[in-house]
């Protein structure tokens, strides 16, 4: 047998096995070294991993490697020296020509015996070496200081039973995913995007500042609550976090107290019988009081609002002076035009007499109910937990006592204040983490304290102007609760701190609210909670939604510059409003305007048309079973590649601070690519791939479900009506009948065209344009293929019909106007032809003062003779007119002759 070849292969096989094991061995050595540097480095590398075997074995991988090298060199030398030797058939030894060669062969035989022994020793050492590695591998390291390994069961296969040679699986490496994305959120605490890492694994504790319920909810509220609803849905339904969402209702507040008193007093005033004299005195006093407040106001937005009220009130006062008696209509005008000045005057005069606490609870209860009705209409998911300030007064008192105990609060004249300086001087605390530059902003601090809490006496109770109220002593005309400091009520800032901590504990992952609440409200919330728990990290991620403006002005209830949610829903659907927010960054200012809503409506229309087109494809092509699959061509491969890329792009956008604007842009591009594919299929008269289109439509539908724009139980596209299953069942029931109707209409049209029966074609068009749209059915006639049937909201179809009619009417009017203009121009031209050249300039006495015998001007109006240049220009006009007139005379003569 080929003994040398056999030895060479055995040697090479052993070398290969040891090389692979050696690589693995080194990796584990480095991992263990990182894990236990202090004890592990005391031994040398060889000592650490010397196989425990008998003395006949090679003891270290280093010596083992050296012996292999020597063995390989000996085999090569033996093979080289016997290169000229030839084996003799049927003879077991080598036949040589000379005696010298015979001696060499004998020597080689001895060397080979020694090499065989070495190889046996190498094999034994290798097995010992492998046993040692197996013990190391059994530790199953998963991650040691950034070094990751996976225990892989290696299946060994014998290559040659005679020698015991084995092959092992090659090293496996995971893909290098350079595009891997992690969710980042813009954190107001750092003013930059941060990796989102919840404190407790996959569970997210989230508190959101809810509404202060004293008036109707407006689009400014919708800006915050739709934005946070989108964020919440994305974290829950897309990223898979378990979100515990807590929100409060502020039902104890200076604004609520003041508005409740004013409404109560104004209602009493309505019931009071008034004579003209009393009415004049009251309105005059109210306007004088209002004018005084107007002069004290410095805020430009508030000043503009009050000036409008003042103009309206003074106009009402002038009107009142002109009437002879107080009729019902006159009284209603007073209460309407002077409502705010009169309410403020009544409150200032009689507010302290309101003592019934039920008056202060009825108002927030009414508007809380109204708020949730608006949120339902906007498809904003309700919170997991709802807290009301009025239900947490005992907890607030206990919380304040702990702050005082920790040295950060102090009682003063029945109230309790938070000591900002004491808190900020603590080495473990920092005041105003969100807006440190706003510390000392007196205007912001007073707004945070409330209208009823900024009198000179109250401000003097504080040790520092920067301090703020934790507990307010109640004055006459305010609701009150018993406390260790006397009858009082909670401060505004303490309410959220206590309610959040009562539900979520001493720390939370996310806190959300409007950007206008940053300072002082949210900064004071943080200070109070950290002062109570001595915890420097009460909130990890503070997210603030941007302002909503109208024509660049901030929307605000206090400025009476707002559009209620109910009014907004009269113009647009809740889905269109949601798309308007999705098309803008949640943290930036959004201007609520016609342009903004137009973009949202157009986006919805693009998506809806795509869904309807895909549904048409799925109704007319197999979308399940073997027949729904066929070979992909270049077009399908291209669209699939675009689909995969946009899915990744959407994911990256959502990881980047939940950038829905970019995500929707990628969905728009995906729909555009799909529409191009559909158009190409139609042009080439080849059926589109229904499975691919269905997958794309389902993915986009799913993304809209994540964003809260489509109900959960919808399969593809927007539901026809609210209620998910109802809309899907409606479509499933109606479509078979509508398809039969559409096919019958196509056949009738084909016969009518063949026989040129115009009346029948007009009836078919009337069915499409007039009869079916009010029923929510749109027929789209396609040249060369079947009519597309779509179920659409009847209101949308009727609006489309109205716009189409308006467009047609506009074109008709433009055509008529153009026709009239052409006729008028023709008539003017004809009239011009009737004028003889001699009379062309005679009437222009404002330009010329003298003419020659042929009616040609010679002097200007100022008596100066016309220059040669002027005369030359006029002569051209004169000659042209003479030519036109002569042509006109010839035409007249010809007509008379005929």
C-alpha positions, 0 to 999 in steps of 0.5 A, a space after each residue: 500500500 501507499 504507506 508514505 501517502 497514508 502517513 502524510 494524510 494522517 499527519 495532515 488530518 491530525 494537524 488540521 484537527 489540532 489547528 481548529 481546536 487550537 483556535 477555539 482553545 485560544 478564544 476560551 482562554 481569552 474569555 476566561 482571562 477577561 472573566 478572572 484576571 486576578 487569579 487566572 494570569 498567575 499561571 502560564 498559558 501552557 500550565 493552564 491548559 496542559 492535558 492531564 495524561 501519562 508521561 508518554 503523551 505530549 503534555 502541552 499544545 505548544 510541544 504537540 505543535 512542535 512534534 507535528 512539525 517534526 513528523 511532517 518534516 521526516 515524512 517529506 524527507 523520506 518521500 524525497 529520498 525514495 523518489 527514484 525507487 520503484 515498487 516491484 509488482 507482487 513484492 512486498 518490499 522495494 526493489 533497488 538497483 544498488 546496495 546503497 539504496 537497499 541500506 537507505 530503505 532499511 534505514 527508512 523502515 526504522 524511521 517509519 516505525 519511529 514515526 508510527 509510534 510518534 503518530 500514536 502518541 500524537 493521537 493519544 495527546 489529541 484525544 486528551 486535548 479534546 477532552 480538556 476542550 470539551 470540559 471548557 466548552 461545557 461552561 457554555 459561556 454566553 457573554 464575557 465582557 463583550 466576548 460572545 460564544 455559542 455552544 455548538 454541538 459538533 458532529 464528528 465523522 470518521 474519515 478513515 476507520 483504519 487511522 481514526 482521522 476525523 472531520 469537524 464542522 467549520 467555524 460558524 459566524 453570525 451575520 454582521 448586521 450593521 443596520 441593526 436599530 435600537 429605539 431612541 427617544 428624545 428625552 427632555 432631560 438631556 435634550 437629545 435622543 437616548 437609547 430607550 432602556 426600561 428599568 424593569 425589562 420589558 415592562 414600561 411604567 408611564 405617567 401622562 399629565 391629563 387635562 384640567 377639566 373646566 371647559 371644552 377640549 380643543 385641538 391643543 389637547 388633541 395634539 398632546 393626547 393623539 401624539 401620546 396615543 400614537 407613541 403608546 401604541 407604537 411602543 406596545 404594538 410595534 416594539 412589544 413593550 408591556 406598557 402600564 399607562 397612568 393618566 390623571 384628571 385635574 379636578 382641583 385647580 385655581 382655574 376650575 374654582 374660578 370658572 365654577 364660581 363665575 358660572 354659578 354667579 352668572 347663572 344667578 344673575 340671569 335669573 335676577 330681574 333687571 331694570 335699565 338703570 341697574 343693568 347700565 350700572 352693572 355693565 359700566 362697573 364691569 367694564 371699568 373693572 375689566 379696563 383696569 385688568 387690561 392696563 395691568 396685562 403685559 402678555 401680548 397674546 392675552 392683551 390681544 384677547 382682552 382688547 377684543 373683549 373690551 371692544 365688544 363690551 364697550 359696544 354692548 354698553 353703547 347699545 344699552 344706552 340707546 334702548 328704552 327698556 330691558 327686554 329678553 333680547 336685550 338681556 341676552 345680548 348683555 350676557 353674550 357680549 359682556 359675558 367675560 367682563 361681567 363674570 369677572 366683576 361678579 366673581 370679584 364682588 360675590 365670589 367669596 360668598 360661594 361656599 357649597 363644595 358641590 359647585 366646585 365638583 359639578 363643573 369638572 365632572 361635566 367636562 371630564 365626561 365631555 373630554 372622554 367623549 372627545 377622546 373616544 371620537 378621536 380613537 384615543 385609547 383610554 388609560 390603564 389607570 385614571 387618577 383624580 386629584 379629589 380622590 387623592 387628598 389624603 395621600 397628598 397630605 401624607 406626601 407633603 408631611 414626608 417632604 417637610 420631614 426630609 427638610 425640603 418643605 415648610 409651613 407658613 400661615 396655613 400653607 406649605 411651601 417647597 424650599 427650592 434653595 434647600 433642595 438645590 443645595 443638596 449634593 444629591 439633587 438639582 432643581 429645574 432639570 428640564 429648564 434650568 435657565 428658567 429658574 427665577 422666571 417670576 411670570 412663569 412661577 406665578 402662572 404655576 401658582 394660579 390666579 387665586 394664589 398670587 396676592 401680595 399677602 400670599 407671595 409674602 408667605 414664602 421665604 423665596 420667590 422661587 418657592 412654590 405651594 405644596 398645600 394652599 390655605 383655603 380662602 372664603 369661596 374655595 373648596 377645602 379639606 382638613 389637614 395638619 396645617 388647617 383647612 386647605 387644598 393641594 397645590 397644582 404641582 404636588 397633585 401629579 407627583 403624588 398620583 404618579 407615585 401612588 400608582 407607579 412607585 418611586 420611579 418610572 420610565 416615561 412621563 409625558 405632557 405638553 411642552 408648555 408644562 416643562 417649567 415650572 410644572 414638570 420641574 416642580 413635579 420632579 423636585 417634589 418626588 425626589 425630595 420625598 424619596 431622596 431618589 435622584 432619578 424619579 423619571 428616566 425619560 421625559 417626553 413633551 409634545 409640541 405646541 399646536 398653533 392656528 395661523 402661527 398663534 398658540 392655541 389656548 383655552 385661557 386665551 380663548 383662541 381655540 377650536 374645539 375637538 367637536 368643531 374640528 370633527 365637523 370638518 374632518 374625520 378622526 382618521 384624517 386628524 390622526 394622519 395630520 399628526 402622523 405626518 408631523 413630528 410629535 415633539 415639534 410645533 404643528 400649525 393647524 391649517 387648511 394646508 395641513 388638513 389638505 395634506 392629510 386628506 390627500 394622503 388618506 385618499 392615496 392609501 384608500 385608492 390603493 387598498 380598493 385596487 388591491 381588493 379588486 385584484 383579490 376578488 378577481 384573482 386567486 388569493 389562496 391555494 396553489 393557484 394563487 402562486 406562480 413564478 415571479 418575474 423581474 417585476 415581482 422581484 423588483 417590487 418585493 425588493 422595494 417592499 423589503 427595503 421600505 419595511 426596514 426604512 419604516 422600522 429605522 424611522 420608528 426606532 429614531 424617536 418614533 419618526 412617523 413622518 418619515 415612516 409614512 413617507 416610506 409607506 407612500 413610496 411603497 404604495 407608489 411603487 405598487 401602483 406603478 406595478 399595477 399600471 404596468 400589469 394592466 398595460 402589458 395585459 398580464 395578471 398582477 401577483 395577488 399574493 405579493 400585493 396582498 402582503 403589501 396591503 396587509 403590512 400597510 394596514 397593520 402599520 395603520 393599526 399600530 398607529 391607531 388609524 384602523 380598527 384592530 379587526 380590519 383585514 385590509 384597508 379602511 373600514 367602510 363604517 366604524 365597527 370593523 366587522 360590520 364593514 367587512 361583512 358588508 363588503 363580503 355580502 354586497 360584492 358578489 351582487 355588485 360584480 354581477 351588476 357590473 358584468 351585466 352593465 359591461 355586456 349592455 354597454 358592449 351591445 350598445 356600442 356595437 349597435 350605436 345605441 346612444 341612449 343606452 350608453 347614457 343610461 349606463 353612465 347615469 347608473 355609474 355617476 348618479 344612481 350608485 354613488 349615493 349608495 357608496 358604490 364607485 364604478 371605474 370603467 377601464 379600457 380593455 379590461 373589466 370595470 373596477 367595483 369599489 365600496 366607498 363611504 357615500 359621503 366621500 363619493 358625493 363630495 367627489 361628485 360635487 367637486 367634479 360638477 364644480 370643476 365641470 361648471 368652472 370649465 363650462 364658464 371658462 369656455 363660455 367666457 373665452 367664446 364671448 371674449 373671442 366674439 367681442 374681439 372679433 366685433 371690436 376688430 370689425 368696428 375698427 375696420 369701419 373707421 376711415 383712416 382720416 378719422 383715426 386720430 381726429 377724436 384723440 384731442 387729448 394727444 393732438 391739437 392740429 391735423 392736415 387735410 387727410 386727418 393726419 396729426 401734425 402737432 401735439 396737444 401742447 402745440 409743438 410740431 410732431 417730430 419725424 420719429 413720432 410722425 413715422 410711427 403714426 404714419 404706419 398706424 394710419 396706413 394700416 388703418 387705411 388698408 383695413 378700411 379699404 378691405 372692409 369697403 371691398 367686402 361690403 361692395 361685394 356683398 351688395 353686388 351679390 
